[in-house]
């Protein structure tokens, strides 16, 4: 990159016709439209021909006080990125004697020793993956040959974070506007619970189910989060947007709030099935363990019986009156056979219970494995009419499901409505993985990370996804035209 400012038709001719750098004895004079980060290129090819680099104003400066054209008046030492052997040309007004030094503020913030691109390197790394400050410093040294300590990297990140991220967000909004990517009206909502230096934090997020757009993402103290705030958050987030369907989990407060904001509700079927299978899984595991224990006990008893049979093998007739061991062995064998008979009966019963438990779970899951709303209702009514045949937990689950069943089959109205809330679960896992939930010690650091990951999500899952879909649609249309 030669300049932070874009070339235009107004200045391109001037740039082409003027030299960007030239030699003067053993000095390399470089215009101040060349980025200091590009000096390594000049050193590679011309390093043996100069002893120092002198930056000069590409356009001769005029005096800010009297407006006269300024003339050269020596140079001053400069250390962009702490490099030695670099100076900046000084100018003086011949009339009022005011001095001015060549400006590099397009690239270096005033009073800073490093270019903006170097200062923002740590943020660029963090937008991809979490790294400790020491590793960021090592990467900067490896990539740019500039050695920084971790405290300097931390300072740069804190200073430049807001402007850097804000600019990235604005650029993305322009791209989204140009591509005409807008909210579809179908949204996912969920919360994520975090910890920040001992405080319980809740993160509320809404994303578009069709375009993957992030509608809102907010972090707050858990103690300040309640039903009233949730209602305000949803109203504010969806204000002025198309409202078709909101997909959520089964929290009891959602239906009333969603009804107030005038949007259809789709309950996440994954959570519905999970709520049934969590207690059911415990019962199944208990039955499976008991079945395994019974089978092992029967096997052990059979081995003991075979061992007892070895005593007195080959003898005929009743045992002798004085052979108490033989009599004791026969009695043990009878007891073991009786125990095995009882255990086999219990094993049969447990297997039957296990089969029934798995069967009801499968039947409930299959309610939603149909192609129409009518078939889903028919399957549910069939199971609900057999309520008395099920265990207490299943009965309780079915009665609760009966109250909200219509909100679990909203997705039949439109093929674009997902039946689960998996997309926003994935959004949470990608933008703030489990291993990072306890890493951040300040709210600023946590919010900075989330903002950077939102930018990455938008690039990868909104813009790239939309571009790919558009290309596939265009290719499909071309094939249709070619065959018609």
N, C-alpha and C positions, 0 to 999 in steps of 0.2 A: 504494500500500500504506500503510494507516494504522497498522498494528501488526505487529510480528514474531510476536506471540502470537495464536493463533486465538481467535475469539469462541466462547463456549459459552453454553449455556442458563443457566448460573449468573451470568454477568456481563453478558449482553446487555441486560437491563433497566436495570442501572446505567449502561451506556454510552449508552443511548438517553435516559435521564432527566437526565444530566449534560452540561453544555456541554463541547465539545472545545476551544473558545477563546472569549475575550470581550475587549472593549476596556475599558481603564481609563485615562482621559485620553488621552495620546498613545502609550500602550503597548498592544501586542497580547499578551495573555496566552494562552499555548498550553499545553495539557496534554501531559504527557510520554508519552502513548500515540500522539501524532501523529509520524510519521516525519519527521526533518529534511529528507529528500529531497523532501517534499511542501510545504516552505515556499515554494517558487517559486509554487505555486498561490495561496497567500494573498497573496503580494506582487503577483501579477498583478491581483487583484481589490480588495485593500484597501491596497496600498502607500502611497497618498496619505493614509491616515488614521492612520498610526502612524510613530513615529520609531525604535522598537526593538521587538524581540520578547523576551518573558520566558517561559521555560519554567517550569512549576510542576508539582508532584506531583499527579497526577490524584486519588489518594486521600491525604488528609492523613496524613503520616508519624507514626509513634510512635517515641519515643526507644529506641534499641537497648540503652541502659544501664539505664534505670529504668522504661521502658514508658509514660511519660507522653505525652500528645498534644503534638506540637511546634507552635510558632507561627511565623509569617513573621518574617524578620529580614533584610530587604534582599535583595540579589542579587549574583551574581558574573559576571564576563565569561566567555563561552564562545564558541568558534569552530568549531562543527561544519562540516566541509568548508571551513574557512578563511573562512567568511562573517562579515562585520562586522555590528555592530548586533544581536547576539544575546546574551542573558544567561540565567543559571539562578538561580531563586529559592533563597534560603538559609533554613533553618529552625533554630530554637533551642528547646531544652527549657527550660521555665520553672522546672523544679525543679533539675536538675543542670547546666544551662547548656551541655550538649553540642550542638554544631552539626552540621548535615547539609545538603548541597546536592542539589538535584533531580537524580535519576539518569537518564541517557540510555543506560545500558549495554545496554538491549535492542537498541539500534541502533549504538552506537559502543563499540568495545573500549576498556577502560581505558587511559589515557595515549595514545590515538590521536587524531589530528585529523580523521579521515575516517570516515564511516559504513561499515559492513561491506559494504553493497551497492556502494559506490564502490570499496572495496578489492578486491572480487571481480570487478569489471568486466573486468579484463585476462584473468582465467581464463575468463570467459564468452566473450570474443572468441577466445581460443585454442582453446576447445572446438569452434569452427567452422573456424578456419583459422589457420595460423602467421602471426604478425605480429611484427616487431621491437618492442622496448619503446617506442621513440620514436613509432611509429605508434599503438600502444595509448594512449599519453598524449594524442595528438592526437584520437583518437576519443572519449576520455572528456571532453575539453574541448568537442568539437563536440556531444556528446550531452547532457552535464550542465552545461556552463558552468564546469567546475572545472579549473583549470590545474595539472597535475602535471609534475614532471620525470621522466625515464626511470628514474632511480635509485629514486625513490619507488615507481614502478610495479613495478620489479623486487623491491623489499623487500616490497610488499604481496602480490605473487604468491608469493614464497617463504614468507611467514608464513601465509597463508591457504590455500595449495594443499591441504595434507593434509586439513584439516577440511572444506573446500569439496567436494573430490572424494569424500571418504568419505561425506558426507551425500547427495550425488547417487547414489552407488553403492547406499547403503542404500534410498533412495527407489525406485530401479529394481528392487531385489530384492523390495520390497513389491508393486510393480506386477506383476512376473513371477509372484509367488506368487498374487496375486489372479486373474490371468488363467490360472493353472494351466499355464504354459509350462514344460515340463520336458525334460530331455535325452531324445532318441529312441533312443539306442543306436548310431546311425550317425554316425561322426565323421571329420573331416579332420585330418590332422597334417602339419606342415611346419616348416622352419626358414628364417629370414631372416638374412643376414649383413650386419652394419653396421660402422661405424667411429665411435669416440667419442674424439675428441682424441688420435688416433694409436693407440688400442687397438682390436684386432679383437673385435667383439661378436657373439654369436649370440642370436637371438630364437626361442624355441620356442613354438609355439601349437597349440592344439586347439580346433576349433569344431564345432558340431553341423551335420551335413549337411542336416537336415530343418528344424529350428527356427531355425538361425543363431546359437544361443546360444554365447557364448564360454565354453568349459570351463576353459581355462587359457592364460595368456600370460605368459611369463617371459623376462627379459633376463639374460645372464651373459657372462663373459669366454670367448672362444673356447678359450683354453688349458685351461679347466676342463671343457670339454664333451667327453665320450667316450661309448662304448657303455653303460658302467655307469650313467652319469648319465641317459642317455636312457631306460634301462629303469626307473630310479627315477621319473623324471618322468612317464612314461606310466602306471605303476602308481598313483602318488599321484593323478594327475589323474582317472583313471577309477575310482578306488576308490569303491565304493558306488553306482555308476551302472550302468544297463543296458548290456550289451556285445554288440553285434551284429556290426558291421563297422568297420574302421579303414581309411581310404583314404590312401595315401602314394605318394611317388614310388618309384623303383627302387633306392634305396640298399641295398647288400648286407647291412647289419646289421639291417635291419628285420624280415625274416621270423623269425629266431630270437627276437628280443625280443618280437614280437607273439604268437608261439606260447606264450611263457612267461606272458603276461598273459591267455591264454585268450579271444581274440577273433578273428573271421574277418578276412582280409586282402584288400583290393582294391587292386591296383596301378593307378596312374594310366595310362590308355591313351594320353593325350596325350604323356606322357614316353616311353612305349614307342615310339610312332610317331616321336617326335622323335629318339630314340637311333638309329633306323634312318635317318632322313632327313638327319641332320646330315652323315655321311660321304657319303651318296648325293647330297646337294645339291651338295657340292664336285665330285663326278664329273660331275653334270649340267651345272653351270656351266662346267666345263672342256670338256666335249663341245660345249656351245652356243657357247663362244668359238671353239673350233677350227672348227666348222661355219661360223660367221660369217667367220672368217679365210679359209677355203677359198673361200667364195662371193665374197668381195671380191677374192681373188687371181685367180680365174677371170674375174671381170668385168674386172679390170685387164689381164689377158693378152689378152682379146678386144678391148679398146680398142687395145692395142698392135698387134695383128694387123691391125685395120682401118686403123690409121695407116700400117703398113708396106705395105699393099696400094695405098695412094695413089701410091707411087713406081712409075714405069713403067706407069702406067695407060694402056691403049689400045695398048700394044705387043703385037706378035704374034711367035710363034716363040721360039726360045731366046735367052738374053741374049748380048750381044756378049762376045767373049773379054776385052776390056779393061774391061768394066763390072763392076768388083768390088763396088760398092755394091749393085747389083741382086742379085748372087749372095749377098751377105751378108744382105740382107733376106729372101730366100727361105729361107735357112738358119735365120734367127731365127724366121720364121713356123712352120717345121717343129718347131723346139724348143718354141715356145710351145704349139703344138697338142698335142705329146706331153705337155708338163707338164699342160695342161688335162685330157687324157685320164686321166692318173694321179690328178689332184686330184678329178675326178668320181667315180672309183672309190673314193677315200678318203672323199669326201663321202657316198656311198651307205652305206659301212660305218659311218661315225660316226652317221649318222641311224638306222641299224638299232640300234646300241648305245644311243643315246639313248632310242629307243622301248622297248627291252627294260628299261632302267633305270627308266623311268617306269612301265612296266607292272608290274614286280615291286613297286614302292612302292605302287601302287594296289591290287594284289592283297593285300598285307599289311594295308593300311588297311581293305580290305573284309572282312577276317576278322571284324571287330567290327560290321559294318553288316548284322547279321542279327537275327532276332527270338527266337532260342532258343540255349541253350547247346550243344545238339547240332549245330546248323548251324555255329556258330563252330568247334567242334572238327573237324568235317568239312572245313571250308575250310583250317584250319591243317594238318591231316594231308595234304591234297592237295598243298599247297605243300611241306611237309617231305619228302614222298616224292620230290620233284623236286630235292632238295638239290644234286646233282652238276651241275645245269644252271646254277647261279648262280655269281656271282663270290665271291671269298674273303670279303669283308666281309659279304655277305648270308648266306653259309653260317654264319659265326661268329655273326651276329645270330640266325638261326633256331635254332641249337643252344642258345644262351643262353635264348631265349624258350621253348624246349621244356621247360626245367627249371622254369619258373615260370608256364607258361601257365594252369594252373588258378586261380592267384591274379589273373589278368587278367580272368576271366569270372565272378567272384563276383557281379557286379551283376545277373546273370540271375535270382538267387534272389528278389530283391525290387525292385519298381519304384522304391522310394524310395532305393535305393543308386545314387549317381552313378558313372559310369565314369571320371571325371577328378577331379583335385584342383584344379580351376579356382577353386572358391569360396574356398579359403583363400589362393590366389594373389591373388585380388581383395581379400580382407581385408587382406593385407599392403600392397597398393598403395594402398588407401583410407586405412588408418590410419597408414601411414608411407610417403608417396610417395618416389620415387627422389631428388627434388631436396632432400629433408630428411634423407637418410641421413647426411650429413656435417655437418649444421648444428649439432647439439647437442654441447656441450663437456663436460658433466657427466652422470653417471648419473642424478642427481636430475631434471635437466631432461628427459632422454630418457624416463624412467619417467613423469614428470608428463604429458608429451604423449601417451604411449601410453594412460594411464589415461583421459584426457579423450576420446581418440578411441574407446576401448572403450565409453564412455558414449554417445557419438554413434552408434556402430554399433548398440548395443543398442536405442536409441530408434527408429532408422530401419529397421533390417533384422531386428529381432526383434519389437518391440511393434507398430510400424506394419504390418509385413508380416503378422503374425498377425491383427491387427484386420481388415485388408483381406481376408484369406482367410476369416475367420469370417463377414464380411458377405456375401461372394460365396456361401458355402455356404448361409447363411440365405435369401438371395434365390433361389437355385436350388431350395431346398426349398419356398419359397412358390409358385414357378411350378409345381412338380410337383403340389402340393396343389390349385392353382387349375385345373389341367387334368384332374385325376383326378375 
